Amino acid sequence: MFILAQVSPEAPLSFGMLFVQMVAVTIFIVALAIVAIRYVAPRLNGLRRNKDSKIQVLDFQALDARKAIYIVRIEDKRVAVGVTDQQVTKICDLEDKT
């Protein structure tokens, strides 16, 4: 893909060409990392989840950097749960939409 400059004893070393190649390789690596984070990582996270789990996180809303509210289904009950760094607190049971 990229051809590094051939250095011979007679030819002067071209730092400009080496710099361009370094920038191109850096852009390629950053683009590859973005693709991996955006497309590959979420799919790997889904593979770890147990499909037969009786606990599902239905939704969540961050309130602060360390505080959030989760809507969780545990078997057939929906529960609102408050989560902080120190504790998890049940807020209330939710009725199913019928």
C-alpha positions in Angstrom: 0.0 0.0 0.0 2.6 2.5 1.1 6.1 2.3 -0.3 8.8 3.6 2.0 11.5 5.7 0.4 14.5 3.7 -0.8 17.7 5.1 0.7 20.8 4.7 -1.3 24.2 6.1 -0.4 24.2 8.5 -3.4 20.6 9.9 -3.0 19.9 12.5 -0.3 17.3 11.5 2.4 13.9 13.1 1.6 12.4 14.1 4.9 9.4 15.6 3.2 8.4 12.3 1.6 8.9 10.5 4.9 6.7 13.1 6.6 3.9 12.7 4.0 4.0 8.9 4.5 3.9 9.2 8.3 0.8 11.5 8.1 -0.9 9.0 5.6 -0.2 6.0 7.9 -1.5 8.0 10.9 -4.7 8.9 9.1 -5.2 5.3 8.1 -4.7 4.0 11.7 -7.1 6.6 13.1 -9.7 5.7 10.5 -9.3 2.0 11.3 -9.7 2.7 15.0 -12.9 4.8 14.4 -14.4 2.0 12.3 -13.5 -0.6 15.0 -15.0 1.5 17.8 -18.1 2.4 15.9 -19.0 -0.9 14.2 -17.1 -3.8 15.7 -17.2 -3.0 19.4 -21.1 -2.8 19.7 -21.5 -6.1 18.0 -19.0 -7.7 20.4 -20.9 -6.3 23.3 -24.1 -7.9 22.0 -22.4 -11.3 21.8 -21.6 -11.3 25.5 -25.2 -10.7 26.5 -27.1 -13.8 27.6 -30.2 -14.1 25.3 -32.1 -16.1 28.0 -31.4 -13.6 30.7 -34.4 -12.7 32.9 -33.1 -9.2 33.4 -33.2 -6.6 30.6 -32.3 -2.9 30.6 -35.1 -1.3 28.6 -34.0 2.3 28.8 -31.8 4.7 30.8 -31.4 8.4 31.3 -28.2 9.9 32.6 -28.9 12.6 35.2 -25.3 13.5 36.0 -21.9 12.2 35.3 -22.4 9.6 38.1 -26.2 9.4 38.4 -28.7 7.7 36.2 -32.2 6.2 36.1 -32.7 2.8 34.5 -35.9 1.1 33.4 -35.3 -2.6 34.0 -37.5 -5.6 33.2 -37.0 -8.4 35.7 -38.9 -11.5 34.5 -42.3 -9.9 33.9 -42.1 -6.8 36.1 -40.8 -3.4 35.0 -39.0 -1.4 37.6 -37.4 2.1 37.7 -34.0 2.1 39.4 -31.8 5.0 40.5 -28.1 4.3 40.2 -25.2 6.3 41.7 -21.6 5.4 42.4 -22.5 4.2 45.9 -25.9 2.6 45.6 -28.7 1.3 43.5 -32.2 2.3 44.7 -35.6 1.0 43.5 -37.7 4.0 42.7 -41.0 2.4 41.8 -42.7 -0.5 39.9 -44.1 0.4 36.5 -47.3 -0.9 35.0 -47.2 -2.6 31.6 -48.8 -0.8 28.7 -52.0 -2.6 27.7 
